[in-house]
Amino acid sequence: MTRWLCLLLLAYGLPARADLWGFVDAAGVAHFASSRLDARFNPVLGGPLTQRVPGKTDAGTALLTWLDIAPEVKAVQPWVREAAEKHGVDAELLKAVIAVESGYQKGAVSPRGALGLMQITPDTASRYASPADAARLIEPRINIHTGARMLADLIRRFGRIDAALAAWNAGEGAVRRAGNRVPDIDETQAHVHLVLELYWALLQQGQPARAQRLTLHP
């Protein structure tokens, strides 16, 4: 589990595993339940039930406040909005991915060689960036555009935000082997949960009408 993933688990008060099932439908509505209500629901986390509502802004308030005021976050928001508009991905989703992947550390380099804000690997850059841009992947604007292009492609191909995020974390092969669903990998399930929770919290904070598109099932 990455360092930032661990920090976010702590910030949201989540254990490494929780009982949560969900899916995102074609209209972009996220559905969450504490049990599998039908075949569309996939495990986001599995284990002891935690009575928490994904997307509630009273969880991780300090993190949301930091995302509002941190200079390093504000510095890249024009590029986040630009990439969101160009590639058809919600700016809030990009913002959540960056927070989970790098904590907005633009110079971040992972042990696997993933670079920058969105932790883009050289292999990913070879698919989603021009050779000139791939050579400058650490630069925030190029990194964000490359990541947004990849995320948009994964969402189109898998048809679901949760599966796309799982493919981002664990690889497309792992998601295909799981039937185009979130695979049973602890780190991947935690990653998907954290990004989705932060994504919906950001929607609630900035776009109340859209935030109501989160459906909780008893």
N, C-alpha and C positions, 0 to 999 in steps of 0.2 A: 504494500500500500504506500503511495507516495506521501511525502511529508505534508504537502498541502491538503491531501485528502484526510490525513489524520487530524490536522488542525481544524478542518471544517467539521469533521465528526464531533470534535470537542465543542466547537462554537455552537453547533446546533443541538448539543446535548444528546446525540444519538449514540447508542452502542454500535459496535461493528456490525451487528445483525439485528434486524427488526422484522416484524411480520407485516408486510405491505405488498399488495398486489395492485397492478395498474396497467393501463394502456392509454395511448393517445389516439383518438379516432381521426378520421379523414378531415374533419372540420377543425382539427387542432385542439379539441377539448380533451383535457387529461382526466381520466377516471381512476380513482383510487378506492380500494376496499381492503378490509383486514382479512378477507378470505377470497378464494377464487370463485367468483360468482358465475362465470361462464368461460368458454375457451379463449375469449379475447384477453382475459386477464393473465398477466405474467408476473412471476415473482420479481419484485424490485429488491427486497431483502426478505430473508426468512429466519425465523427464530422467535424468541419471546416477544410478545406483543408490547409495543409502546403506544400509548394513547396520545398520538400527536397528529396534527393535521398538516399534511404537506402544503407548503405555500403560505402558511400563516406568518404574518410579519412580526408576531411577537416572539418567534424563534429566531435566534441569530440576529437580534436587533443591532448589536454592536457591529456585526459584519456588514449589515445593510447601511448603517451610518457611515462606516469606513468607506464603503463603495461610493457614497455620496460626496465625501469631502476629501478623500485622499488625492494629493496632487498627481501621483502616478496613474490613477484611474482617470482623472479629468483630462490628463495630457493626451490620452489615446482615444477618448470618446468620439472625436470627429471621424477618426478612421473606422471605429466600430460602426457608427451610423452609415458611413460611406459604404463599407463592405456589406452591411445588412441590406441596404437598398440595392446595391449592384447584384448581389447573389441570391436575394430572396430569402434571407434568414432573419428571424427576429433579432433586433439589437440586444434585447434582454437575454436571449439564449446565448449569444456570443459573449456577452458580459459575464454570464454565469460560467461558461466554459473556461474563460480566461481566469476567473477567480479560482476555480478548482484546479486548473492545470498548473498555474504559475504564481498565483497570488499577485499578479500584475508586476512581476519581476521581469522586465524586458530582456535582461541578459541571462535568464535561467537556461541552464543546460543540464539535462538529465543524464544519469549513467548510461542510458541507451543512446545518447546523442541527440535526443529531441531538443529543439531549440526554441527559445523565445517565449512570448506571451502565451501562445496556444500550443507550445511544445510540439512543433512540427518536426518529424523525422526527415532525413534526407530522401528516403524512399517515397514518402508522401510528397515532398517537394518535387520529385521527378515526375509525379503524375499531375500535380495541380499548379505548378508554377513554371514559368519560362526558365530556360537555363540561366538567364541573367538574374532573374529574381531568386532562383534557388541558391545562387552564390551569395545573396544578400539576405538570407532568410532570417537572420537575427534582427533585422530592422523591423520595428513595430508595424509600420503600415503594410509592408510586404507579408509579414508573418500573419497579420489579421486577415488580409485578403486571401491568402493561401488557405488558412484554416476555415474561413467562411465558405470558400469554394468547395472544399472537401466535405464540410458538414452538410451543405445543400445537396451535394451529390449523394451522400449516404442517406439522407432523408428521402430523396426521390427514389432511390433504389430499394430501400427497405420499407418505405411507406409509413414509417413510425418514428417518432422522435426518440423513444426509449431504445429501440433497436439500433438506430443510428449512433446514439451516444455509446451504446455497448460496443459497436463496431469500432468506434473511435478509440475506445479504451483497450479492448481485447483483440481487435482485428476482425476483419470481415469473415474469415474462415470460422472463427469460434461462433459467431452469430448464425451463420448458415448451418453449422452442425447442430445448433440448438433450435433449428426450425425457424430461422429468422426472428428469433426472440432473444431476450436478454439471457445469456448463458448462466449456468449455476457456478459462478466464480465470485467469491466474496468481494474482492476488490472491485470487480466490474459492477456488481449489484450496488455496492456502496457508492461508486462513482456516479452511476446513473441516478440513483436516489438524490444525491447531493446536488447534482446539476439541475435536476427537475425541480427540487424544492426551492433552490435559489432562484431559478427561472420564474416560477410562479410567484414567489415573494416579490421579485422585481416587477412583475406585471401588476400585482396588487398595489405596489407602491406608486408606480408611474402611470398605469393605465387601468383604473378601477373597473371600467366596463369589460375589458378583456379578462381581467383577473377572475371575474365571475364565471369564466368558462372552465373552472376547476370543479369537477363533480365528485363528491364523496358519497360512497354507497355504504349503507349499514351492513 
